[in-house]
Amino acid sequence: MTSFNRRTFCRNAATLFGFQWVPAHVVRAQNQNLLPSEKIRLAVIGCGGRGKVLLESMQDQDIVALCDVDEHRAADAFKSHPSARRFKDFRVMFDKMHKDIDAVVIATPDHTHVTATLAALGHGKHVYCEKPLAHTVKEIRLMQEAALRAKVVTQVGNQGHSSHTIRLFSEMIQSGVIGNVSEIHAGCDAFRDVYCRIGKPPSPSSKPPAHIDWDLWLGPLKPQPYEPDAVPFKWRGFNTFGNGCVADWFCHIVDPSFWALDLGAPIAITAETKNYDPIRDAKFYPEGCRIIYEFAAKGNRGPVKLIWHDGCVGIPAPSELAEDGRKVVGIGAVILGDKGKIMHGSHGASSVRLIPESRMKGFKPPEQTIPRIDKGDHQRDWLEAIRANRAAGSSFAYGGSLSELGLLGMIAVRRSGQRLEWDSEAVAFKNDKVANTLLEKEYRPGWGL
């Protein structure tokens, strides 16, 4: 397994991608400062699928480059932006166009986030990267350090962080509407057939279709046979490429509590799984999980326990819902305080309500103490942050640490039944050598890792 050596990594990455670490303000000085009315020159890596959605939300900017390894999936984006230069390999894109790009949007599968992002940061580009920020914990730490070194504006794609509801939720928690919070139940029961592949017949062997460059799709991963069931969407259920339901949804669902309670890093994590053998099923995700995160007391709050539920393991229904004849949320969270409870959905505490509904009668929202973002537009927040030379709402510092919790949950799944004691500063588990090997992965030569 590749050794986690920051100095070696940075030297290798700079050699591979052909850059020196260039702060964004230096790049802007070379290309003249952006005027308020001037368009930001954007490149999009992974412009099909989710990237297409992000592209549409920023199409009023100057789209100068589009990159995707799948010609069919990227076809609509290519057609909509005929003046943008097209690439399959982002390394070639930066080699040819780094002077013509201000900012980069990255919406590739999780396993290639690190290489695309570090190439962009090394060239001094502002970066918007989809969640979770990376595929391993140590990749996240590298990306956070690189972002600080580059002095650029970064944003993780947990778009609910820019919503009005996450701000209302935070104000409710911080003003004591439900008192002291001691427990959170969060989870997601969506896309079970995507996340759990245990028991499904293996994909028949086949060659990659002509429109997909499989070698570039793998990126820094060691060469392996084409996996037709993984492309273009279900890679999330293969641990080689994604981290199952917990890492895919954690940034959307736990973001409100993570922010409002300043949870930080956990001190311990334990996973309980359904019909899952960590050795036999190591390549896949369970049909259901219950993952317990323990957070120490911090500031004015006491210790907090966060329990994640997914797949066939649902969030337990609070007794208060019986009064309303309602079911517990399938995708969202229930927050327990000593003076009440709150339930909300995904993506920034959507549909946030006190429960039971009778508590909402006459409820007066607390004073607004957190500034709202115009229309709750997460991509616009990033673009405006670039213009104002300020931090965006879910920078790599914040969004990366949130992403890390989901990745730690996946490690707990693969060590199911073990209580893992986490030392965030050392980036290591105190009591499990096997779990420590899952903090990074093997890479092939030629990708700077």
Steps between C-alpha positions, in 0.01 A plus 500: 500500500620847419661671797333821615783748457391858435840618377538210255143547380537869429829444316351220289181694425691808391718292269204314352264793448772745401425770754641690791255592774359830375273706729183615327569866569822466300309344211242777511774761504653342190165489324373833642256521786140401432258788472159459670333459162771280350429133449704234677677263261385152601615149417285200592655157558233231482250706302241221457259395777536715809750716318236586243269627777777714647589629156141612442502690830812694394443537127492879526878485557762446228517123450840456339571127539304177545659169595345153518615145432151400376412663167137390513436624853666833422325548165234743627759717673717506189201595286387777738845660508648465151770762561648314797805287428445128555727257682501144631803539726504791746878483510510590131242772563716669762810459288338681208265747674610577854555868415145529363315355804403682821303226678423130468189292577568132576215250481677173426448177700645519851818305428630765259416810706846516653703503179277745314478733800871500576581574137263798509632627833859462383424737215343751739139442392194545717326164543144376545512125568202273549446321829644301662818696446716190450506120508726458804564694819863568419406634158275752674785616722725545194233698318437725800872575530531564127207743508661697782828509311336620180297771681195444280124494553371146539152353536379145567177409324274447801261755353262504796763692694394816320130453574286721721377195696844396623537850642160486666588161648832630634328802656241271662771279648726784611217698658399198709159428343538129585751545780820300528544249217635161600401272213444516125345232279582555133474281195398415147289217359535594131657314205542168682562315175786739423679480834458130580629255241546205733341189353467646152662305216833645384502703184581297187847578374506736204712762334436870567278661236682719251356822646655442848872525571505245782866555583439871558177419688712296745742790536746431784363152574699197393384346169201268529235348272217716374203494741185569296273512805705783650467739208360760493315519836520184709871531577380624840431139597856388426743585778781528247335812363263630771418459867141382502197678639663652808765701312263588216228649722675603822596844363137574412328369811740559791622841380239691710597333828871505418479877453253594774670291769857544378543125525852482362671160501359199687690320773362158407290327233323162503309340213231235520406343166230274355596178315855618441833322535783758505741255337273325252313820406791746524445628145139596566264680737253334743125491448466697819721681752483658842812705563555665838720810518609627842592868538658642814360802684606827338450865591161548662355164394535156649598176326295404195420162351416491130344181367496449123237267347476384139356239267270260684591653837268797540505799732297416814170687512466748788186444707394860431419414138211280609309816597521618140450162336827556316787271411860568586708650221671246272769741384586754766550523874334519841682712759432434869533775759402509866224752417369360172571340165552615142454299181624604157568363154815498290703773329527770762227398749217523247150506653644565845228477768462459871312181588224438575333747265317658793832653605510695175177681586599843614869420451695817437828441317803631688675815392698460180867499593640322194503692169290344224636419156301640210256230385701244699716454190808296592676536166432875496645526851826354367509732199426807711764392753755492218407857402508622860817306587328345804441146620201312360253338740619141468869546434732200497578576865134459597361271228808280510466439873132420452586262213758332721231385743323310223826333394575404861154345515588283200816382677289412803274295272800309372599437863142422599450437871826669606496821701763709322670772706589793273790742539428777250825687554710189436267389215492152651291258702647438843391139531472335158795453263279348230271805502804721454583325173159615369586869539680491165514277193731372230572721200672429175805690377450800278232681698713681756370304799 
